Amino acid sequence: MAPSMSLDFLLNDNDTPSEPPLVDISALIRRLYVQLDMNDGKLLAPPDLERRLREYALSQGTTTGTRRVSAPTILPSVPAEPSAPQFPVPPPPPPSPRPSTVPPTPAPTYSSSPHTLILDPQPSRVQDNIRITKKTRLHKLYTFEDPNTYIEYPETHPDGIGYLIRQDASNWRSFENDFEYSRGAPKGQTKPDDYAEVEIWKRGDTKIPCKEHHSTCQGVKICPSADADTMKTPHLRATRESLAQRLKQDADNRMEIASLTADVFNRTVFFLLALHRVGCRATEESEAGGHSPAQEFILRHRDYLHRGYTDKIPRCSGEIRFIRGEHKNNFIQCEHYDGTDDRNHFQYKIDDETFDAKYMEAVLEGDIEEAKAIESAAEALGYGPAVECTTVANANSQRLNCPHGHRDSDDQLCQPVMIKLPCKVTFRVYEPFPEYQSEFPYTLIVVRGTHYHPVPLPQKTPPLIRGHIMEILNSMGNDIADMTVRRFLQNPLVHSYIREVLPDHPSPILSDVHVSLANRSHLRAYIKQVKVLKFPHGTGWAGAIHMFQEEQKLPPEDRYLRRVIDLDASTLPVHPEDNKRTKATDRSPNLKAIVCMLPEASRRLLKAQYLQSDISFKRIVEYREFVVCGLDRVSNTIIVYSRVYMNRDSAEAHHLVLEAIEGIVFEDTGERIPWRHLYAVNIYETDGLVLLWTGDQHGGQAKGLGLHLWKIAQSLVGRFDLHEPERLLASLSVYEHLHRIFRLCRVHFQRNIHDSTVDEDVKKAMLSLACIHNPKWDEKIQFIKRKGGKKGTDWVANKTNSHFAFEAICQSKSKIPMEIWCAGDKNSNYVEVSHFQVNLTGVRRTLVGGIHGGYHYDTYRMGNLKSWETAGIRPSYATGSTFENSVNAIHKKSRQQVRQNTAGDEKILQHNSKVEEAVRKANTVYLRGMKQHELLTFLVGKNESAQMIELAAMI
């Protein structure tokens, strides 16, 4: 409800205001308006009154709707007849320059949008001293005709204030839930077989039966160290302005006592409180024994602060002690810490610059007298645990303890439990029975009593706005799997909603819709609610398994999650290529993998000739993303054939994944992937065969491909190798299969060399090995070992021990035909581009969210390809020809060359400036020496004393 406007400045300077000094003249204005209409639009008044009325009208500017004022008490009003006719408010005067002394314009009444609540509403009717029941008469009754009315701080009075609010019969609301005042016991309602009657609801002379429920204001929670008498300041009406004034006063008080000493002392107190809450986090406790009374209190207080939540792993309960060392090297550490066997126990270095070491020592060592003496000295300066606390929290707040440190009744430093400041204001709600609600769509709320507590904070989000937020979240679909507060605030749907609610705001944010939404914990709770409803099995492995099971109900053509691998890793073979990096990213003892592949991708994979693979580590939390892709040479479009999400990247993991992909292709097409060296009739056959596989030097990835090819070869009984006709395919080793199909990405190979710290001539020798044929191969290898030292030797050993790296960078070392080597992919740029593009949809996503993101990207790319094939429409105006690729490559190379040259020039300039500075200093020293030599020569020539000559030499 909009509070009354103060018009006391309309009085003449010599007038004496009557008691009370401020009155509500809205009813008088309405009567004057009637007189204005009856006198042909004229209403005569003394010039002085006219001048003051004009000043008041101009001071309101062009503000429409309601007006907020921060009057802390109810203003008496002139009674208004219930039958008085209602007239529209005349339009405001033209805008005029606003004086600098006028307070800022209040928040407007947003009624132009269907999503908007009426904030600070203006009642359509005000009635005084009206009876609502046989025994109840209200001081005022406010009537609101808009169902979107929102009242957060209802006015109250000892005789009662009524709010009669129209309801939307199709969407009946509980308006009392909008109140910021916490409501609770004592409470009650009419019995099921009973009813209440209200005088204002009648059908003829018959009163309409209604139901009634009531509750009581729960007040607020305050710190036990607060001055309860000061906190019990009464109020009948609360506004945002009065709340802001109180908060500003608290902030001003804190600024008055702020000092550098106070900052250090308060930091020490909060650090001690944190020690009490956290304690030593060691997982094992040395000898368990009895604790001191102070430590027993800390352990009990810690358990209370944790609200019943216990650590899954038992933690040390040792006492934190202060150890004073030499030269102010002070430490605090767990009593079980000894620096040798029990180094996992807590230890922290304390310096006098950051903390008040004297006070910390007194508290930790149990010297209560010394600690209280220091606190008393701080209290005299206005800070510390001994000062009165001003912390206030809403009664329904989850905060149980005061965030500040205080002494309890046992003189223990702690965060005391907040106490309630009770209130006796009652809320009674009257509503017609359902069968009468269409005829009488109103709710009557009666607020009676006086609040004896501070105004509660506007922490409650109105149900209507909360419903809008939930609607937005539900409309986000599968994106909710990875939704965070930051992503929610950046979402276009949220921006659109804010713009719709606040169309006149230049740059609105969500907290402008309602200030409670500035608390991100509210949004986080809403996101969690929707996420649990949409993904009841979670967004991790269990949620992905549920997705896989649901997809099995779809037609085969619509499936994307094709295989699930969940095996005990201890039962799988271990290969030399496996290392620490191949351990599970989610600490699971099992190998977990989900193979995703579209049926259309299977059909296109059969036509692919050049494949690439790579593994990404940053898009999915706790999972790696293995991608197999290639370039469709006809459309010049990158196609992702398969995505695999797995928690290990060992050789056996890749082997099982590739085996699963092979099985999916056969399931979708009835054909096997046509590997050239396994299925070609002769060495020259290339059509319809997989000719080349490009990847980086990931040992597990390459070894997994070799294992897969080796296993297929074992089933090709009696088939001979094309490159060594005397050998059976089944006799080839895992690495020999790689020599016939695998090529190392040249970009990765060169990048690793450029990043090394060997000499430039060694780097050139390394780079020369990536070629078709190097006649001085052995000489280069020996040069790298000799000139590169240990790093060069290790580099050669790394490539040699991989059993495929040198063969994958030099054509003459491999079994890949020259034509295929020259026509195939020299780098893995296509798979890197696919990683980059899908990462634009978000990184560090959940497994379920990442699967959905990958599905949308893959179907989008496949849809683009179909659009080009069936309608000739490409994703851009580019033709997709190789010519355009060449143009882009030349531009990219030119820009890269300019950047490299610029960086080199900058280094040269830096070195030149250093040389110039060194020369300048040398010249300065030289000139100084010359002057000194001339002075000494002059003194010697003058036969000056030895003491004078020595003094001149020192100068």
KEPA-838568 format. One record per residue (C-alpha): residue in one letter; x, y, z. Coordinates in steps of 0.05 Angstrom, whole numbers, padded with zeros to 5 digits, always signed. Layout:
# residues N
AXYZ;...
***
This chain:
# residues 955
M+00000+00000+00000;A+00025+00069-00017;P+00036+00110+00047;S+00005+00179+00057;M+00039+00240+00026;S+00065+00294+00070;L+00035+00362+00050;D+00055+00400+00113;F+00095+00451+00072;L+00030+00477+00043;L+00020+00515+00108;N+00037+00589+00110;D+00099+00608+00148;N+00057+00638+00205;D+00008+00581+00208;T+00009+00536+00268;P-00004+00464+00250;S-00060+00429+00288;E-00051+00364+00324;P-00033+00318+00293;P+00012+00357+00245;L+00005+00310+00185;V-00063+00287+00159;D-00087+00246+00100;I-00125+00295+00055;S-00139+00245-00002;A-00214+00245+00015;L-00214+00321+00017;I-00180+00324-00051;R-00233+00278-00079;R-00288+00324-00053;L-00253+00384-00083;Y-00250+00347-00149;V-00326+00338-00146;Q-00333+00413-00134;L-00287+00426-00193;D-00332+00385-00238;M-00395+00420-00211;N-00366+00490-00222;D-00350+00483-00296;G-00277+00467-00284;K-00262+00526-00238;L-00243+00525-00165;L-00221+00591-00133;A-00170+00593-00077;P-00124+00645-00043;P-00061+00660-00082;D-00015+00635-00027;L-00050+00567-00025;E-00048+00565-00101;R+00027+00578-00101;R+00041+00523-00051;L-00003+00473-00088;R+00035+00490-00151;E+00102+00479-00117;Y+00079+00412-00092;A+00053+00391-00161;L+00118+00412-00194;S+00160+00375-00143;Q+00126+00310-00164;G+00151+00318-00235;T+00120+00269-00284;T+00120+00211-00236;T+00058+00168-00245;G+00031+00110-00205;T+00047+00108-00131;R+00093+00147-00087;R+00137+00119-00032;V+00153+00157+00031;S+00189+00133+00092;A+00139+00153+00146;P+00151+00104+00204;T+00081+00111+00234;I+00009+00113+00210;L-00019+00182+00197;P-00090+00196+00220;S-00138+00208+00164;V-00203+00243+00150;P-00259+00190+00148;A-00285+00177+00078;E-00356+00156+00064;P-00360+00086+00035;S-00410+00111-00016;A-00367+00169-00040;P-00361+00167-00116;Q-00293+00149-00145;F-00264+00194-00199;P-00203+00184-00242;V-00140+00220-00221;P-00127+00281-00265;P-00066+00277-00311;P-00001+00304-00283;P+00025+00373-00304;P+00077+00378-00359;P+00147+00357-00339;S+00191+00410-00308;P+00264+00413-00287;R+00273+00372-00224;P+00309+00409-00168;S+00372+00376-00141;T+00340+00372-00072;V+00283+00327-00095;P+00293+00254-00075;P+00306+00204-00132;T+00245+00177-00168;P+00220+00113-00135;A+00212+00047-00171;P+00155+00052-00221;T+00092+00011-00219;Y+00103-00042-00272;S+00034-00058-00297;S+00046-00060-00372;S+00068-00133-00373;P+00027-00195-00358;H+00086-00222-00319;T+00089-00163-00271;L+00068-00154-00199;I+00040-00087-00177;L+00095-00064-00130;D+00076-00011-00079;P+00004-00011-00103;Q-00046+00045-00096;P-00112+00022-00066;S-00173+00036-00108;R-00213+00050-00045;V-00199+00068+00027;Q-00251+00060+00082;D-00244+00081+00154;N-00274+00051+00217;I-00311-00005+00180;R-00342-00067+00211;I-00325-00134+00181;T-00354-00181+00233;K-00401-00174+00291;K-00343-00165+00339;T-00290-00135+00293;R-00284-00064+00268;L-00223-00042+00228;H-00185+00023+00232;K-00177+00022+00156;L-00197-00023+00098;Y-00157-00019+00034;T-00188-00047-00030;F-00144-00070-00088;E-00177-00090-00154;D-00115-00117-00190;P-00101-00191-00178;N-00026-00178-00189;T-00022-00135-00127;Y+00039-00149-00085;I+00046-00126-00013;E+00111-00142+00023;Y+00103-00098+00085;P+00029-00094+00104;E+00009-00036+00148;T-00017-00054+00217;H-00054-00019+00274;P-00077-00039+00344;D-00149-00035+00317;G-00132-00073+00254;I-00118-00057+00181;G-00156-00095+00127;Y-00134-00112+00057;L-00188-00132+00009;I-00154-00158-00054;R-00188-00183-00117;Q-00169-00253-00139;D-00162-00284-00207;A-00214-00340-00202;S-00173-00384-00248;N-00109-00374-00209;W-00125-00364-00135;R-00066-00336-00097;S-00046-00334-00024;F-00029-00261-00017;E-00005-00270+00054;N+00054-00310+00026;D+00080-00245-00004;F+00090-00215+00065;E+00163-00208+00087;Y+00141-00218+00159;S+00151-00290+00180;R+00086-00322+00203;G+00076-00382+00248;A+00048-00404+00315;P+00003-00390+00348;K-00040-00405+00287;G-00104-00440+00269;Q-00163-00444+00221;T-00237-00457+00219;K-00257-00529+00229;P-00280-00569+00168;D-00353-00568+00191;D-00351-00494+00212;Y-00347-00428+00176;A-00338-00354+00187;E-00379-00295+00163;V-00357-00227+00138;E-00403-00167+00137;I-00378-00141+00070;W-00395-00206+00033;K-00470-00212+00026;R-00519-00238-00024;G-00578-00194-00006;D-00585-00200+00068;T-00550-00267+00071;K-00477-00269+00090;I-00432-00312+00049;P-00397-00368+00089;C-00322-00366+00085;K-00262-00401+00114;E-00213-00367+00160;H-00142-00382+00180;H-00096-00341+00223;S-00023-00338+00243;T+00024-00295+00284;C+00085-00254+00265;Q+00148-00290+00286;G+00189-00226+00294;V+00263-00230+00276;K+00326-00264+00302;I+00380-00223+00336;C+00447-00237+00367;P+00447-00250+00442;S+00499-00195+00448;A+00451-00144+00419;D+00414-00091+00459;A+00344-00122+00458;D+00311-00059+00485;T+00339-00018+00427;M+00317-00072+00378;K+00245-00069+00404;T+00231-00002+00371;P+00157-00006+00350;H+00132+00005+00280;L+00064+00002+00246;R+00086+00013+00175;A+00150-00010+00142;T+00179+00012+00075;R+00241-00002+00035;E+00263+00068+00051;S+00260+00058+00126;L+00298-00007+00119;A+00351+00026+00076;Q+00357+00081+00128;R+00370+00030+00183;L+00421-00008+00142;K+00456+00057+00123;Q+00459+00077+00197;D+00492+00010+00212;A+00542+00020+00156;D+00558+00091+00180;N+00570+00065+00250;R+00618+00013+00223;M+00655+00066+00183;E+00662+00110+00245;I+00700+00056+00282;A+00739+00030+00222;S+00814+00032+00230;L+00875-00007+00210;T+00881-00036+00280;A+00808-00057+00278;D+00819-00092+00211;V+00876-00134+00239;F+00840-00151+00303;N+00775-00170+00268;R+00814-00212+00218;T+00844-00249+00277;V+00777-00261+00310;F+00746-00289+00246;F+00807-00333+00234;L+00799-00362+00304;L+00725-00374+00292;A+00744-00410+00227;L+00793-00454+00265;H+00738-00472+00314;R+00692-00491+00256;V+00742-00529+00213;G+00796-00555+00259;C+00849-00603+00236;R+00830-00638+00172;A+00878-00696+00178;T+00843-00762+00162;E+00879-00800+00217;E+00886-00782+00289;S+00947-00799+00329;E+00937-00824+00399;A+00865-00809+00418;G+00858-00785+00488;G+00818-00739+00532;H+00808-00666+00512;S+00810-00604+00554;P+00743-00571+00573;A+00757-00516+00523;Q+00769-00566+00467;E+00707-00606+00486;F+00667-00541+00479;I+00699-00528+00411;L+00682-00598+00386;R+00609-00592+00410;H+00604-00523+00378;R+00634-00550+00313;D+00583-00606+00310;Y+00527-00556+00321;L+00553-00511+00266;H+00555-00570+00218;R+00480-00580+00231;G+00485-00655+00236;Y+00528-00665+00174;T+00589-00707+00188;D+00650-00720+00146;K+00651-00785+00108;I+00723-00794+00131;P+00737-00787+00206;R+00776-00723+00219;C+00826-00707+00273;S+00797-00676+00336;G+00863-00651+00362;E+00871-00584+00396;I+00900-00526+00356;R+00958-00495+00394;F+01000-00433+00388;I+01075-00444+00380;R+01119-00383+00390;G+01184-00388+00352;E+01247-00346+00345;H+01249-00282+00305;K+01173-00278+00306;N+01166-00345+00269;N+01102-00364+00303;F+01059-00424+00284;I+00992-00453+00301;Q+00988-00527+00293;C+00950-00589+00314;E+00974-00621+00378;H+00988-00685+00338;Y+01033-00651+00287;D+01107-00670+00294;G+01137-00653+00226;T+01157-00725+00209;D+01106-00780+00210;D+01044-00737+00222;R+01057-00680+00173;N+00986-00683+00147;H+00961-00651+00211;F+00946-00578+00210;Q+01002-00526+00213;Y+00998-00452+00194;K+01050-00397+00200;I+01028-00334+00236;D+01059-00267+00225;D+01048-00203+00265;E+01033-00164+00201;T+00969-00204+00186;F+00943-00224+00255;D+00944-00201+00326;A+00991-00256+00350;K+00985-00236+00423;Y+00909-00243+00423;M+00912-00307+00382;E+00961-00338+00431;A+00917-00319+00490;V+00855-00350+00459;L+00888-00415+00436;E+00927-00425+00500;G+00865-00414+00543;D+00888-00349+00577;I+00817-00321+00584;E+00838-00263+00628;E+00889-00238+00578;A+00842-00248+00520;K+00785-00210+00554;A+00832-00154+00572;I+00851-00146+00499;E+00778-00150+00480;S+00761-00096+00531;A+00813-00050+00501;A+00783-00062+00433;E+00713-00050+00460;A+00734+00019+00483;L+00751+00034+00410;G+00684+00006+00385;Y+00702-00062+00358;G+00715-00134+00379;P+00674-00190+00410;A+00653-00148+00470;V+00616-00094+00433;E+00541-00095+00424;C+00521-00133+00361;T+00471-00106+00310;T+00461-00170+00270;V+00388-00181+00251;A+00361-00240+00210;N+00291-00257+00188;A+00256-00308+00232;N+00251-00358+00175;S+00324-00349+00155;Q+00367-00412+00155;R+00421-00375+00192;L+00425-00403+00263;N+00487-00369+00289;C+00512-00298+00291;P+00568-00291+00240;H+00609-00250+00290;G+00648-00276+00349;H+00625-00264+00421;R+00636-00292+00490;D+00582-00339+00516;S+00562-00348+00589;D+00623-00393+00600;D+00670-00340+00571;Q+00683-00382+00510;L+00694-00347+00443;C+00642-00373+00394;Q+00589-00356+00344;P+00528-00354+00390;V+00460-00381+00371;M+00414-00325+00351;I+00352-00313+00393;K+00283-00294+00370;L+00253-00226+00384;P+00179-00245+00388;C+00120-00207+00360;K+00045-00211+00373;V+00019-00181+00309;T-00035-00228+00280;F-00054-00241+00208;R-00125-00266+00194;V-00144-00288+00124;Y-00217-00295+00102;E-00235-00329+00036;P-00303-00350+00008;F-00315-00424+00001;P-00297-00450-00068;E-00369-00451-00092;Y-00374-00376-00079;Q-00306-00354-00105;S-00330-00340-00175;E-00383-00293-00148;F-00339-00263-00093;P-00268-00266-00120;Y-00235-00231-00061;T-00189-00246-00003;L-00193-00206+00061;I-00130-00201+00104;V-00134-00168+00172;V-00068-00147+00205;R-00074-00126+00279;G-00023-00105+00331;T+00044-00069+00334;H+00111-00096+00312;Y+00164-00090+00366;H+00225-00111+00325;P+00267-00085+00267;V+00239-00088+00197;P+00255-00155+00165;L+00297-00159+00102;P+00261-00169+00035;Q+00290-00238+00027;K+00227-00273+00003;T+00217-00277-00072;P+00143-00265-00088;P+00110-00331-00110;L+00089-00301-00176;I+00160-00281-00194;R+00186-00347-00168;G+00136-00381-00214;H+00162-00340-00273;I+00234-00361-00257;M+00212-00434-00254;E+00176-00427-00321;I+00240-00399-00352;L+00281-00456-00324;N+00232-00508-00349;S+00233-00477-00418;M+00308-00486-00423;G+00300-00560-00438;N+00363-00601-00433;D+00406-00540-00422;I+00385-00543-00349;A+00434-00602-00340;D+00493-00553-00340;M+00456-00493-00314;T+00492-00451-00263;V+00473-00383-00234;R+00523-00348-00278;R+00497-00383-00341;F+00426-00369-00321;L+00438-00295-00313;Q+00470-00293-00382;N+00415-00333-00416;P+00376-00296-00470;L+00310-00321-00442;V+00325-00286-00376;H+00344-00222-00411;S+00280-00224-00451;Y+00239-00234-00388;I+00273-00176-00352;R+00261-00130-00412;E+00189-00150-00414;V+00179-00135-00340;L+00219-00071-00340;P+00210-00041-00409;D+00227+00030-00386;H+00291+00012-00349;P+00354+00030-00389;S+00396-00029-00367;P+00356-00075-00321;I+00384-00135-00284;L+00346-00191-00250;S+00350-00160-00181;D+00311-00100-00209;V+00252-00147-00218;H+00256-00163-00143;V+00313-00148-00097;S+00312-00218-00066;L+00339-00245-00132;A+00405-00210-00117;N+00416-00270-00071;R+00445-00322-00118;S+00430-00377-00069;H+00356-00367-00086;L+00370-00378-00160;R+00415-00437-00144;A+00359-00470-00105;Y+00309-00459-00162;I+00358-00488-00212;K+00369-00548-00168;Q+00294-00560-00161;V+00283-00561-00236;K+00346-00602-00248;V+00323-00656-00199;L+00254-00659-00232;K+00282-00663-00302;F+00340-00709-00286;P+00319-00752-00227;H+00379-00797-00237;G+00428-00739-00236;T+00472-00711-00291;G+00531-00758-00282;W+00541-00831-00300;A+00474-00855-00272;G+00438-00801-00311;A+00474-00821-00375;I+00455-00893-00364;H+00382-00872-00355;M+00387-00833-00421;F+00414-00895-00455;Q+00358-00938-00429;E+00306-00888-00451;E+00336-00884-00521;Q+00329-00959-00529;K+00254-00947-00533;L+00263-00903-00595;P+00266-00928-00667;P+00337-00948-00687;E+00343-00889-00735;D+00332-00839-00677;R+00383-00867-00629;Y+00447-00831-00611;L+00473-00865-00548;R+00493-00932-00578;R+00539-00969-00530;V+00555-00968-00456;I+00620-00998-00430;D+00626-01010-00355;L+00681-01059-00338;D+00725-01073-00278;A+00791-01040-00297;S+00831-01090-00257;T+00809-01146-00304;L+00833-01110-00367;P+00902-01117-00399;V+00955-01066-00382;H+01001-01040-00437;P+01068-01004-00434;E+01035-00942-00464;D+00991-00935-00402;N+01016-00886-00350;K+00990-00844-00293;R+00949-00801-00340;T+00908-00861-00360;K+00879-00869-00290;A+00804-00857-00281;T+00786-00784-00279;D+00727-00798-00233;R+00766-00844-00185;S+00723-00902-00206;P+00753-00973-00206;N+00716-00986-00271;L+00727-00967-00342;K+00666-00927-00363;A+00652-00905-00434;I+00590-00883-00473;V+00594-00887-00549;C+00550-00837-00585;M+00538-00843-00660;L+00483-00825-00709;P+00460-00879-00758;E+00473-00829-00814;A+00544-00822-00790;S+00553-00898-00796;R+00533-00896-00869;R+00579-00838-00884;L+00637-00871-00848;L+00635-00928-00898;K+00651-00876-00953;A+00706-00841-00914;Q+00779-00849-00936;Y+00816-00805-00888;L+00800-00806-00814;Q+00826-00766-00755;S+00819-00775-00680;D+00835-00736-00618;I+00817-00735-00545;S+00795-00673-00507;F+00800-00663-00432;K+00763-00598-00415;R+00691-00602-00442;I+00664-00655-00395;V+00680-00655-00321;E+00712-00721-00299;Y+00707-00750-00370;R+00749-00748-00433;E+00719-00738-00501;F+00746-00782-00557;V+00725-00759-00627;V+00731-00794-00694;C+00718-00747-00753;G+00737-00733-00824;L+00727-00686-00882;D+00674-00700-00934;R+00715-00684-00996;V+00654-00671-01040;S+00620-00619-00996;N+00685-00597-00960;T+00649-00607-00894;I+00676-00636-00829;I+00635-00696-00806;V+00639-00722-00734;Y+00628-00797-00741;S+00629-00815-00667;R+00638-00784-00598;V+00659-00825-00540;Y+00658-00802-00467;M+00703-00844-00423;N+00738-00838-00357;R+00803-00872-00379;D+00847-00863-00440;S+00888-00927-00436;A+00905-00969-00497;E+00853-01022-00478;A+00800-00968-00469;H+00812-00943-00540;H+00812-01014-00565;L+00744-01029-00535;V+00716-00963-00560;L+00739-00975-00632;E+00711-01045-00628;A+00644-01015-00606;I+00645-00965-00664;E+00659-01022-00713;G+00600-01060-00685;I+00554-00999-00690;V+00572-00990-00763;F+00557-01062-00778;E+00491-01057-00740;D+00469-00996-00780;T+00494-01016-00849;G+00508-01091-00848;E+00580-01077-00870;R+00648-01072-00837;I+00694-01012-00840;P+00737-01023-00902;W+00809-01017-00878;R+00854-01012-00939;H+00912-01057-00917;L+00863-01110-00893;Y+00811-01114-00948;A+00842-01084-01012;V+00853-01133-01069;N+00919-01101-01089;I+00965-01046-01065;Y+00937-00997-01116;E+00864-01003-01097;T+00837-00941-01060;D+00764-00931-01077;G+00715-00941-01019;L+00771-00957-00969;V+00798-00924-00907;L+00867-00903-00930;L+00897-00862-00873;W+00886-00847-00799;T+00917-00783-00771;G+00927-00769-00697;D+00976-00744-00646;Q+01028-00784-00608;H+00980-00807-00554;G+01007-00876-00539;G+00941-00905-00515;Q+00902-00878-00574;A+00950-00905-00627;K+00961-00971-00591;G+00885-00979-00584;L+00877-00971-00660;G+00933-01022-00671;L+00900-01072-00623;H+00834-01064-00659;L+00866-01076-00728;W+00906-01134-00701;K+00844-01168-00674;I+00808-01161-00741;A+00869-01190-00777;Q+00865-01253-00733;S+00798-01268-00765;L+00824-01261-00836;V+00852-01331-00841;G+00897-01344-00900;R+00899-01272-00923;F+00968-01245-00941;D+00996-01175-00930;L+00998-01128-00990;H+01065-01098-00971;E+01101-01161-00950;P+01066-01214-00993;E+01104-01271-00960;R+01071-01255-00892;L+01001-01269-00868;L+00961-01210-00841;A+00951-01249-00777;S+01027-01250-00767;L+01033-01174-00765;S+01045-01142-00698;V+01003-01087-00668;Y+01053-01034-00688;E+01062-01062-00758;H+00988-01050-00770;L+01000-00977-00751;H+01058-00972-00800;R+01007-00986-00856;I+00954-00934-00837;F+00973-00886-00782;R+01005-00818-00793;L+01028-00770-00739;C+01000-00699-00740;R+01055-00654-00765;V+01030-00593-00726;H+01035-00631-00660;F+01103-00658-00680;Q+01131-00589-00697;R+01099-00554-00637;N+01132-00601-00588;I+01199-00588-00621;H+01191-00513-00620;D+01172-00515-00547;S+01235-00554-00528;T+01297-00519-00501;V+01350-00550-00545;D+01393-00509-00593;E+01364-00484-00658;D+01408-00529-00701;V+01383-00589-00661;K+01311-00567-00673;K+01325-00562-00747;A+01352-00633-00747;M+01290-00658-00711;L+01244-00622-00760;S+01281-00651-00819;L+01258-00721-00800;A+01186-00705-00818;C+01192-00718-00892;I+01182-00767-00948;H+01254-00791-00947;N+01316-00768-00911;P+01381-00798-00939;K+01420-00776-00877;W+01370-00805-00827;D+01421-00841-00783;E+01468-00781-00784;K+01412-00735-00761;I+01393-00783-00704;Q+01465-00785-00680;F+01472-00709-00685;I+01409-00699-00643;K+01435-00747-00590;R+01504-00716-00589;K+01488-00641-00595;G+01421-00644-00558;G+01450-00675-00496;K+01403-00711-00449;K+01342-00677-00478;G+01360-00697-00548;T+01374-00768-00527;D+01308-00772-00489;W+01271-00745-00550;V+01300-00799-00595;A+01286-00852-00543;N+01214-00829-00537;K+01202-00835-00612;T+01238-00901-00617;N+01204-00934-00558;S+01135-00915-00584;H+01148-00964-00642;F+01107-00921-00690;A+01127-00847-00685;F+01185-00846-00735;E+01145-00889-00784;A+01087-00840-00776;I+01128-00779-00795;C+01172-00807-00851;Q+01139-00840-00911;S+01200-00882-00929;K+01199-00912-00859;S+01125-00932-00864;K+01086-00979-00909;I+01037-00925-00931;P+01039-00916-01007;M+01068-00851-01033;E+01003-00830-01067;I+00963-00838-01003;W+01017-00804-00962;C+01016-00743-01007;A+00940-00739-01015;G+00922-00753-00943;D+00916-00708-00882;K+00983-00682-00857;N+00953-00655-00793;S+00893-00666-00748;N+00863-00597-00758;Y+00794-00623-00775;V+00785-00658-00709;E+00816-00598-00673;V+00765-00553-00707;S+00708-00599-00686;H+00733-00596-00614;F+00737-00520-00617;Q+00668-00511-00645;V+00633-00557-00596;N+00671-00525-00539;L+00637-00459-00558;T+00573-00489-00530;G+00606-00493-00462;V+00663-00526-00426;R+00666-00562-00359;R+00597-00590-00370;T+00564-00649-00336;L+00564-00715-00372;V+00489-00711-00388;G+00495-00639-00410;G+00556-00655-00452;I+00520-00712-00487;H+00461-00666-00504;G+00509-00613-00529;G+00546-00662-00572;Y+00481-00689-00600;H+00457-00620-00620;Y+00523-00603-00652;D+00527-00669-00691;T+00456-00665-00716;Y+00466-00592-00735;R+00527-00609-00777;M+00492-00669-00808;G+00432-00626-00824;N+00476-00574-00858;L+00506-00628-00901;K+00437-00655-00921;S+00414-00584-00938;W+00472-00576-00986;E+00462-00644-01017;T+00386-00638-01027;A+00377-00563-01038;G+00446-00535-01052;I+00444-00489-00991;R+00508-00481-00951;P+00516-00453-00881;S+00547-00390-00910;Y+00557-00355-00977;A+00624-00389-00984;T+00625-00442-01038;G+00665-00490-00996;S+00716-00502-01051;T+00789-00519-01040;F+00806-00452-01071;E+00775-00416-01012;N+00812-00462-00964;S+00877-00443-00998;V+00861-00369-00995;N+00846-00374-00920;A+00909-00414-00909;I+00952-00361-00944;H+00919-00305-00903;K+00930-00344-00839;K+01003-00358-00856;S+01014-00285-00872;R+00984-00262-00806;Q+01025-00313-00769;Q+01089-00290-00803;V+01074-00217-00786;R+01062-00236-00713;Q+01126-00275-00709;N+01166-00219-00742;T+01134-00167-00696;A+01151-00209-00635;G+01222-00217-00660;D+01229-00142-00671;E+01203-00128-00601;K+01256-00174-00572;I+01310-00139-00613;L+01286-00071-00588;Q+01286-00096-00517;H+01357-00122-00524;N+01379-00057-00558;S+01350-00016-00502;K+01388-00058-00451;V+01453-00050-00490;E+01441+00025-00495;E+01430+00029-00420;A+01493-00010-00407;V+01533+00036-00453;R+01504+00097-00419;K+01524+00071-00351;A+01594+00054-00376;N+01603+00124-00405;T+01581+00154-00340;V+01632+00113-00301;Y+01686+00130-00352;L+01673+00205-00348;R+01672+00202-00272;G+01739+00166-00273;M+01769+00217-00320;K+01747+00275-00276;Q+01775+00240-00215;H+01841+00228-00251;E+01846+00301-00271;L+01832+00323-00199;L+01886+00277-00171;T+01936+00301-00223;F+01921+00373-00205;L+01930+00361-00130;V+01996+00323-00140;G+02021+00380-00183;K+02004+00429-00127;N+02042+00388-00076;E+01980+00379-00033;S+01984+00337+00029;A+01974+00262+00026;Q+01911+00269+00068;M+01880+00317+00018;I+01898+00272-00041;E+01867+00212-00005;L+01804+00251+00009;A+01800+00272-00064;A+01807+00200-00086;M+01749+00179-00041;I+01706+00235-00071;
***
